[in-house]
Amino acid sequence: MRYRLTFITGVAVGYVLGARAGRERYEQLRKAAQGVAQNPAVRNSVEAVGLQGRALAGKVGAKVGDRLPGSVTDRVRHLRERATAEDDEWGTSNT
């Protein structure tokens, strides 16, 4: 699924960047993309995937963390302490 989505995204970007269809077609595509991105179902799905990704990253990080060099562990700890919940807008929904 990931490769299919990557391929479709690449085709869309290539079309937009290389198209000679004119500004009207570009605006039409942009509005359609905004409509998809602002769809509540899409936003909720993105939020759910983000939460699952964070949970998986936490599990993997706990297993791998003991095997990392000290400098990497210190940097990760520093970044986690610096970040707060208010700073993180990924996976949050304003709907």
C-alpha positions as CSV (number, residue, x, y, z in Angstrom):
1,M,0.0,0.0,0.0
2,R,2.8,2.4,0.8
3,Y,4.4,1.9,-2.6
4,R,1.1,2.5,-4.3
5,L,0.5,5.7,-2.4
6,T,4.1,6.9,-3.2
7,F,3.6,6.1,-6.8
8,I,0.3,8.0,-7.0
9,T,1.8,11.0,-5.2
10,G,4.8,11.0,-7.6
11,V,2.5,10.9,-10.6
12,A,0.4,13.8,-9.2
13,V,3.5,15.9,-8.5
14,G,5.0,15.1,-11.8
15,Y,1.8,16.1,-13.6
16,V,1.5,19.3,-11.7
17,L,5.1,20.3,-12.2
18,G,5.3,19.2,-15.8
19,A,1.8,19.9,-17.1
20,R,1.2,22.4,-19.8
21,A,-2.5,22.5,-19.1
22,G,-2.3,26.0,-17.7
23,R,-3.1,27.8,-14.6
24,E,-6.8,26.9,-14.6
25,R,-6.1,23.2,-14.5
26,Y,-3.5,23.7,-11.7
27,E,-6.0,25.6,-9.6
28,Q,-8.6,22.9,-10.2
29,L,-6.1,20.2,-9.0
30,R,-5.1,22.4,-6.0
31,K,-8.7,22.9,-4.9
32,A,-9.4,19.1,-5.2
33,A,-6.3,18.3,-3.1
34,Q,-7.4,20.8,-0.5
35,G,-10.9,19.3,-0.4
36,V,-9.4,15.8,0.3
37,A,-7.0,17.1,2.9
38,Q,-9.8,19.0,4.7
39,N,-12.2,16.0,4.7
40,P,-12.9,15.0,8.3
41,A,-12.6,11.3,7.5
42,V,-9.2,11.8,6.0
43,R,-8.0,14.0,8.9
44,N,-9.2,11.4,11.5
45,S,-7.4,8.6,9.6
46,V,-4.2,10.6,9.5
47,E,-4.5,11.3,13.2
48,A,-5.1,7.6,13.9
49,V,-2.1,6.6,11.9
50,G,0.0,9.2,13.6
51,L,-0.9,7.9,17.0
52,Q,-0.2,4.3,16.0
53,G,3.2,5.4,14.5
54,R,4.1,7.1,17.8
55,A,3.1,4.0,19.8
56,L,5.2,1.8,17.5
57,A,8.1,4.2,17.6
58,G,8.0,4.1,21.4
59,K,8.1,0.3,21.5
60,V,10.9,0.1,18.9
61,G,12.8,2.9,20.7
62,A,12.6,1.1,24.0
63,K,14.1,-2.0,22.4
64,V,16.8,-0.2,20.4
65,G,17.6,2.4,22.9
66,D,20.0,0.2,24.9
67,R,22.0,-0.5,21.8
68,L,22.5,3.1,20.7
69,P,25.7,5.1,21.4
70,G,25.5,7.5,24.4
71,S,25.7,10.6,22.2
72,V,22.6,9.6,20.3
73,T,20.7,8.6,23.5
74,D,21.6,12.0,25.0
75,R,20.4,13.9,21.9
76,V,17.1,12.0,21.9
77,R,16.6,12.7,25.6
78,H,17.3,16.4,25.0
79,L,14.7,16.6,22.2
80,R,12.1,14.8,24.2
81,E,12.5,17.1,27.1
82,R,12.4,20.2,24.9
83,A,9.2,19.2,23.1
84,T,5.9,19.7,24.7
85,A,2.4,18.6,23.8
86,E,1.4,22.1,22.7
87,D,4.3,22.2,20.2
88,D,3.3,19.0,18.5
89,E,0.6,19.7,15.8
90,W,1.1,16.5,13.9
91,G,-1.8,14.1,14.1
92,T,-4.1,16.6,15.8
93,S,-7.4,17.6,14.5
94,N,-9.2,20.9,14.7
95,T,-12.5,19.4,13.7
